[in-house]
Amino acid sequence: MKLYYQIKDNCIEIIRCFGNDTKVVLPEQIDGLPVTSVAAYAFSDRKTGEEGQVFVYRNNELGLFGEEEHLLAGNCVEEIVFPGTVREIGNYIFYGCKRLRKLEFYHTLMQIGSGAFTGCSALKSLTVHMESGSQSCVKEILGELWQRIDVTFCYGETNEKAVLVFPEHYEEAVENTPARILFTQHHGSGNNYRQCFYNKEIDYRKYDSLFSVAAARDKAGVLADIAFGRLEYPYQLAENYKAAYQNLIQDRYKEIIKYLLEKENFPGIRVITENGIWNGEMLEYALELAARQGKTEILSYLMNEKQKNVPKKTKRFEL
């Protein structure tokens, strides 16, 4: 990979990237200087030129089959990994990156330029390494995006994870024709979930308290992913909210099991087992549906669960 960069106050600012891979992993340092920022429009194909003195850095990796390296911008970028040294990214850095799906960074990234995620409609996943402290720039990123975003917080001090789903949200203008009045309808619980941050810190109790709102506004698949994310990685999960997630899975088990089988979501099946959520009715439904859909691996797992968890009826003989 080849990088264009500038030196500012004995620190490196990345200007452009060239390579052959849609995944870009930026280095922590270049020539002994830390990489602390990434310039405006760095990954956008709308940028016209460079200003100031620009240096070139090339790592030792060779392009695939000796292919000539091309500009990594716009639709050529699908995943970006920022090192822990990066503290700032510039305005419209990802403008027009319609295929950007994943972004990985550290808690040290605190300054997000305006319009940074304009046009990033495919972005689905954020991974944030929280090596110290509890603040991050996640709220600012979510504020620019309407679609569902899955956020994984990795806490370095404890080696724990939190997997949070922030559902989509959008507004629709609806006309009351007789009265000639337009009013706005809000869809999805995503806007509510985006308010779970205080001083750049996620409030887990507030996040969990909104599950009842999501249950009324979002589809079963979204609810399942919210619940399974919290139950599998119960970081700061209070017992009352844990019970709420478990109860919804039981109450709406037909929708959720159907969703799990369609996605072949084995981890979700295991979460149900590990949390003791299965009952006889749920298991029978899951077995029947798995058999009908030909999900042999899941079917085998469910049959073992039935043998372990559902007591066999014993025959009684009366003389």
N, C-alpha and C positions, 0 to 999 in steps of 0.2 A: 504494500500500500504506500502511496505517495501523499504527503501532506504539504499544503501551503500554509505558512504561519507568519505571524509578526511577533516581535518582542516588545512588551510593554512593562515597564517597571520590573525588569528582570524576571518576567513571567511570560509564558507562551499563550498566544491566542490563535486558535485554529481558524483558518480562513476557508480552505477548501480541502476536499478529500478525493483521491483518485484510487481506483482499484477494480477488482473483478467480482467482488462478493457483495451481495445485497445487505449483509450484516457488517456494520462498521464498529470496530472496537478501537477507541482512541487511547493512546499511551498516557501514562502518568507524567512523563517528562520527556523532553527533547534536549539533547546536549547538556544535561544536568540542570535544566531549568524546568520548573513545574508547569504543566498545562492547566491553567486556571480558568480559561474562558473560551467560548466558541462564538465567532463573530455573527453578526446579522446576516441572514440569507445564506448561511454556510451550506445548508443542504437543499436550498431552493434552486430550481432551474430558471427562476425569474431574475437572478442577479446578472448584472451586465458586465462588471469588471472589478478589479481590485484597486485599492488606493494605498499609497504609502509603500514602504519597502517590504517586499515579500521574500521570505526564505523558503527553501524546499527541504523537506525531510523524507527519507525513504527507509523503510525497515528492510530487513534481510529476506522477507518472504517473497517468493516468486509468484507471479500470477499463474492461474490455472492453465496448463499446457502452453505457457509462454504468451498468453493473450495480452494484447496491448491494454493498459489500464485506461479506464474511461472515468469521466466525472461522476462521482457518487452524489447525485442530486435528483430531486423530483421522484419519478417512478422507479428509479434505480436503487432506492433505499427502502428496506423493509424492517430493519432492526438497528438500533443505535445503543451502544454501551459507553457511558461516560465514566471516567475514572473518579476516584474519590477526591482528586485534587481540583476538579472543576467546580467553580463557585457561581458562574454566571453564563447564561446563554443569551444571544442577542435577539433583536427584533426580527420577526418573521423567519426565524432560523429554519423552520420546516414548512414554510409556505408552499403549498401545492404538492406536498409529499403524500399523494393519494394512496400509496401502498405501504406506508409506514404502519407497522402492526405492533411493534414492541419497543419499549424504551426502558433502559436500566441505568440507574444513577445512584448517588449517595446523598445522605442528609446534608452534605456540604453544599449541594446545589441549592441556592436560596433565591437567586435573582433570575426571573424569567422575563425576557423581552416581550413587549406588546405584540400581539398577533402571532406569537411563536407557532401556534398549532392551527393556523388558518388553512382550511382545506384538508386536514388530516382525518378524514371520515373513517378510515380503516383502523385507526389506532384502537387497540383492544386491551393492551396489557402494560402495566407499569410494575417494575420491580425496584424497590427502594431499600438500600442497605443503611440501616440505622445503627451505625457503629457507636455513636454516643449521643445522648440527648434524645428528645422526642419530637423535635420540630422538623418540618420538611416543606417542600414547595408543592406538594400534591394538591392542595386546595386550589392553587393558582392554575395548575394544569387542568384540573377537572372543570374549573370555571369557564374554560374556553371550549369545552367539548360537550355535546348533547348526547352522544351515544353511550352505550354501556361500556364501562371501563372496569377491568379486574385489577385490583392493586394488591401486591404482595409486599408486606413490610417484613424485612429480615433484621432481627435485633441481634447485633453482634455480641453484646455483653452476655446474653443468656442463651444464644443459639436457638431462640424461639422465632416462630413465624406467626403472622396474622394475614389471612387471606380474605379480603373484603371485596364485595361486588357493589359497584355503584351503578344502579340501573339507568337506562336511558330516560330522557324526558324531552317533551316537545310541546309547543303551543299550537293551537288550531283556531283560526278565526271562523266563527259560526255566525251566520246572518239570521236574525229574526225578521223575515221578509215583511210581514204585516206592519211591524213597528219600525222597519227600516233602521234597525239597530244591529251593530256588530258587537259581539262579545267574545271573549277569549276562553277557550277550554284548555286546561292543563292535563296532559297525559303522562302517566308513569310517575314513579316516586323518586326519580333521579335527582330532581331539584332539592327535595327534602334531605336526601342523603348527602348532598353536597354542602349542607349547612352543619355538618358534624365536626367542624374544625374550629378550634379556638386558639388564637395566637400561633397559627401554623401547626398545631398539634391535634391529632385525631382524638376525639372523645368516644371511646368504645361504648360506654353506657348509652350515650345519645344515639350512636349508630344502631345498637341492638334494640333500643326502644322504638325505632321506626319500623320494625318488622310488621307490625299490625297495619301500618300505612301501606307498605308494599303488598301485603296480603290482599288488600282491597283494590289495588291498582295494577299490579303486574301479573304476568303469566306464571303458570306453575313452574316452568323451567327456570325462570329467574329466581323464584322463591326457593326452589330446591338448591340452586347454586349458592345463594346467600346462606341458607341453613347449613349445608354441608361444609362450606368454607369455614364457618364459625365453629362447628362441632368438631371438625377434623383438626383445626388449629385454634384451640380455645383460649387465645391470648386475652387476658383480662375479661373473660366471659363469666358473668355472674350467674348463679344457679337459677334464678327466676327466668332469665332470658334463655338459658340453655333449655329449660323446660318448655318455653314457648316455641323454640325451634323444633324440638322433638314432638310436641303436640300437633304442630301444623303438618309435619310429615305423616303422622298417624291419621289426622283428620282428612287429609287430601291425598291419601296414599295411592289411589288409582291413577290420578294425574301424574304424580311424582314417579311412581314405578314405571309407568309408560314412558316418561321422559328419560329415565335412567337406561331403560332397555334400548330405546331408539339411539341414544348416544353411546351405548355400550360402556357406561360409566361405572366401571368396577369399583373405583375408590368410593363412590357414593353408596354402593351396595354395602361395602364394608363398614362405612360410617354408621349405617342403620344397625348393623350387627353389633359393632363396638359400643354403641349407645343403648343397646337393649331395647330397640324400638319395635322389633318384629313382634307381631302376635299371629295367632293361627290364621285369621282371615287375610291379613296382609300377605303372609307366606303363600297361602293357597292361590291368591290372585297372581302373585309374582311368578309362581311355578307354572300356572296355566298360560300366562302371557309369554313367558320365556320359551315354553315348549311350542306354542303356536308360531312364534317368530323364529324358531330354530337357533336360539342363543344357547348353544350346548354348554359352553364354559360356565356361563352364569347359571344355567339350569342345574348343572352338577353342584355348584357351590350352594345354591338354594336348597337342594335336596339334602345336603349334609347339614345345613342349618336346621331344617325341619326335623331331622333325626335327633339332633342335639337339644333343640329347644322346645319342641312340642311333645308333651308326654303321650305315650301310647295308651290307648284305652285297654284295660284288662277285662277279660270276660269274668262274670260272676256266675257261679252255679249254686242254685238253691236246692236243697234236698227236701 
